Amino acid sequence: TYSSSCASGGYAQSLADLAKAPTGSTAGFISPDLNANAVVKSGYIVNAGPGLLVTVVVAAAATCNTSAAAAIASYFAEAHPSSIGSTGQRSFGTDQRATIFQDNTGTTFTAALVDTATTPVQ
């Protein structure tokens, strides 16, 4: 929703920018408890950041919520267990392709690992 309604097809570079409400609204694009990288939710550490394509699509000031950083051409997001084997086993990653990938060992996904991932969640 951020990409299509707020950033002219660009993507946020952080969870903090996704948590910011657009002008005229009180609700951000994601749950307020996911407002920063490394937040723990349901036993998983959640992160988001720039993908491999960092071309600026929209300047930060021109986004509908005046993001802290410009909207760019790609992103990645990941969640991994805070304690492998206890809070979870698999890790998950995604990017602008909108496919969710998994790793059965719980390895933390990076933008490069998501880009080369081949095991979608079944």
Disulfide bonds with the S-S distance in Angstrom:
Cys6-Cys64 2.13
